[in-house]
Amino acid sequence: MTKTAHRRPAEAIAVRPVKAPPPAGDRRRRRLADQLRAHAFLIGGLVCFALFSWYPAIRAIVIAFQKYTPGSDAEWVGTANFSRVWHDPEFTAAWRNTLTFTLLALLLGFAVPFVLALVLNELRHAKAFFRVVVYLPVMIPPVVSALLWKWFYDPGAGLANEALRFLHLPTSNWSNGADTALVSLVIVATWANLGGTVLIYLAALQSIPGELYEAAELDGASLLQRVRHVTIPQTRFVILMLMLLQIIATMQVFTEPFVITGGGPENATVTVLYLIYKYAFLYNDFGGACALSVMLLILLGAFSAVYLRLTRSGEEGA
């Protein structure tokens, strides 16, 4: 005996009415409204950039060729500001300290985050805890972080020398010594900015397909060989971009020398940005400050253009 499927009567089947498409005029009005909203957000962003980024930059370029003091009329002086800044004895020291700081920051602040990211990527337990620990310094305000390190470096009761005394090791002047002050500031900057860089590297490492590491292991590659032939090539773009951003950021170091050392001792930590601050707010020479700012802008712009050109040429060649 065969079973027949129960079928509903045709009149009991509910037929959903098909909605008619909206008229062409309504579609055009909706599309126009969406475009207006998008352009409104875009214009708002452009206005913010114009007011707080582009206008100050253009204004600084103009003031670089003027004798300008707030509250008085500006006077055009041509390249006199650039000449005066160029012959300032602190000018050479500021650029030397800035370039040295950038080089040391690359040696420490560029390699250490990558190694930490490799270690954290290999962890099997407590990953979230260690990521929070690594990122914690970024959540501390920069001035507060610098003040903590200033106390840490205190040659008398600072924690650094107390730890050295406990271990029966010779103490150091840290940020109070002309030979060690700049290195001390590099350590502070590396610690303060470590977390964000590590997380970016972690995201890049986790996007690498696991099959590449498995194939390398089957070929007998060691850990260092896997890092060299798999990890670094796969994260090359992130490494190059972070290197460029770090060079630009370290060339503009200001908080650490301003809060911890005040440019001393013996101008050992005077940087270009700190010298700009001195021209503007201590010497009341805004023309000289803007002239120095334009020099820094030209240098960083030229370096960025050359760097991007070389990296693009390398990628096309590869």
Helices and strands as residue ranges (DSSP letters): G 10-12, H 24-49, I 50-54, H 55-63, E 66-67, E 75-76, H 80-86, H 89-105, I 106-110, H 111-122, H 127-139, H 142-152, H 159-166, G 174-176, H 181-192, H 194-206, H 210-218, H 223-226, I 227-231, H 232-234, H 236-250, H 255-256, I 257-261, H 272-277, I 278-282, H 286-317
